[in-house]
Amino acid sequence: MSDTSLGTTTATEIDTETDEESADRSLGTETDNEMEPWITDVRSPILEAEELVVQYGDIQALQPVSVGLPEKEVTAIIGPSGCGKSTFLRCINRMNDLVDAADITGSLRFRGKDIYDDDVDPVALRRKIGMVFQKPNPFPKSIYDNVAYGLRIKGQTENMDEAVEQALKRAALWDEVKDQLDKSGLDLSGGQQQRLCIARAIAPDPEVILMDEPASALDPVATSQIEDLIAELSEDYTVVVVTHNMQQAARISDKTAVFLTGGQLVEFDDTNTIFENPKHQRVEDYITGKFG
Ligand SMILES: Nc1ncnc2c1ncn2[C@@H]1O[C@H](COP(=O)(O)OP(=O)(O)OP(=O)(O)O)[C@@H](O)[C@H]1O
């Protein structure tokens, strides 16, 4: 395993749980609780939510959510507007820490370690669990400096050129920008900017990449490039992607989580099953466009 240190917690501590124990817990005793039926049969999930609840003041954005997400696969999160998709995604790298009103209970484990434990440094966590947002948001800096940013924060001083090149290649942007690395990231097209943001997220060598509607602000060609890129990235990374676009979810994901009104995770399964043979009528109604 690569460096999974989350601040003061050592990789060794995180490693202490065996795959078997992890799977046991994910399949375990919680199934007798009606509120969390989607402890799934994902073996050795890299991320596990257990009874995760988010409240913004009086608004309960997430009902108790329990789910295990598979490693090096793409999980799509779908559901109607306001059902808690972004809230769930932002919990995974503690972005909701930045929202004063957010009250989070339950647990969310990354490789068995609860990321809400006191000894987890959120900044270190976000290097392991990077995020890409709906609207491309490159820094007003050069292409090179955008990608080098996370590496510098991490304290890296050597082999910067190679690392920047590698990240740009992995984000399928290198060929388009290799001769203009000093150009401002803001001068790229929307699709290029989003791939630059993906390069910035993967430069510090994360294990998980969270994407919140990464293509919804892009044209069809740029969208298709991002979708192809997501497929490539899942060979090396765990990708969790929120999308409003059900066809996109069906195209790009291995697993799909369906959240419905009230912040309830109603169904989680293989993407083919969700789209072809969902277990819940409400999910079928949503998938077939009867509501939402
Ligand atoms: N910072 C916040 N303060 C208060 N309420 C919030 C905040 N962020 C989200 N909410 C509320 O929490 C609920 C879930 O919001 P969230 O953005 O997670 O849903 P979503 O499914 O991602 O929606 P969309 O598809 O429209 O982006 C909504 O009722 C929303 O209004």
The ligand as an SDF file (V2000), in Angstrom:
LIG
                    3D

 31 33  0  0  0  0  0  0  0  0999 V2000
  -24.3130   24.5150    3.6930 N   0  0  0  0  0  0  0  0  0  0  0  0
  -25.5880   24.1560    3.8400 C   0  0  0  0  0  0  0  0  0  0  0  0
  -26.3550   24.7500    4.7710 N   0  0  0  0  0  0  0  0  0  0  0  0
  -27.6470   24.3830    4.9340 C   0  0  0  0  0  0  0  0  0  0  0  0
  -28.2700   23.4280    4.2010 N   0  0  0  0  0  0  0  0  0  0  0  0
  -27.5460   22.8090    3.2530 C   0  0  0  0  0  0  0  0  0  0  0  0
  -26.1780   23.1360    3.0230 C   0  0  0  0  0  0  0  0  0  0  0  0
  -25.7250   22.3550    2.0140 N   0  0  0  0  0  0  0  0  0  0  0  0
  -26.7620   21.5810    1.6380 C   0  0  0  0  0  0  0  0  0  0  0  0
  -27.8470   21.8560    2.3830 N   0  0  0  0  0  0  0  0  0  0  0  0
  -29.1700   21.1760    2.2720 C   0  0  0  0  0  0  0  0  0  0  0  0
  -28.9500   19.7950    2.4500 O   0  0  0  0  0  0  0  0  0  0  0  0
  -29.7590   19.0550    1.5520 C   0  0  0  0  0  0  0  0  0  0  0  0
  -28.8750   18.1870    0.6710 C   0  0  0  0  0  0  0  0  0  0  0  0
  -28.0940   19.0470   -0.1540 O   0  0  0  0  0  0  0  0  0  0  0  0
  -27.0190   18.4850   -1.1810 P   0  0  0  0  0  0  0  0  0  0  0  0
  -26.3630   19.6530   -1.8280 O   0  0  0  0  0  0  0  0  0  0  0  0
  -26.1630   17.4980   -0.5160 O   0  0  0  0  0  0  0  0  0  0  0  0
  -27.9720   17.7210   -2.2300 O   0  0  0  0  0  0  0  0  0  0  0  0
  -27.6350   17.2500   -3.7010 P   0  0  0  0  0  0  0  0  0  0  0  0
  -28.3530   15.9450   -3.8710 O   0  0  0  0  0  0  0  0  0  0  0  0
  -26.1870   17.2560   -3.9470 O   0  0  0  0  0  0  0  0  0  0  0  0
  -28.3650   18.3730   -4.5450 O   0  0  0  0  0  0  0  0  0  0  0  0
  -28.0630   18.9000   -6.0280 P   0  0  0  0  0  0  0  0  0  0  0  0
  -28.2550   17.7250   -6.9330 O   0  0  0  0  0  0  0  0  0  0  0  0
  -29.1110   19.9300   -6.2550 O   0  0  0  0  0  0  0  0  0  0  0  0
  -26.6820   19.4510   -6.0530 O   0  0  0  0  0  0  0  0  0  0  0  0
  -30.6030   20.0610    0.7920 C   0  0  0  0  0  0  0  0  0  0  0  0
  -31.8300   20.2030    1.4570 O   0  0  0  0  0  0  0  0  0  0  0  0
  -29.7830   21.3380    0.8920 C   0  0  0  0  0  0  0  0  0  0  0  0
  -30.6070   22.4730    0.8240 O   0  0  0  0  0  0  0  0  0  0  0  0
  1  2  1  0
  2  3  1  0
  2  7  2  0
  3  4  2  0
  4  5  1  0
  5  6  2  0
  6  7  1  0
  6 10  1  0
  7  8  1  0
  8  9  2  0
  9 10  1  0
 10 11  1  0
 11 12  1  0
 11 30  1  0
 12 13  1  0
 13 14  1  0
 13 28  1  0
 14 15  1  0
 15 16  1  0
 16 17  2  0
 16 18  1  0
 16 19  1  0
 19 20  1  0
 20 21  2  0
 20 22  1  0
 20 23  1  0
 23 24  1  0
 24 25  2  0
 24 26  1  0
 24 27  1  0
 28 29  1  0
 28 30  1  0
 30 31  1  0
M  END
$$$$
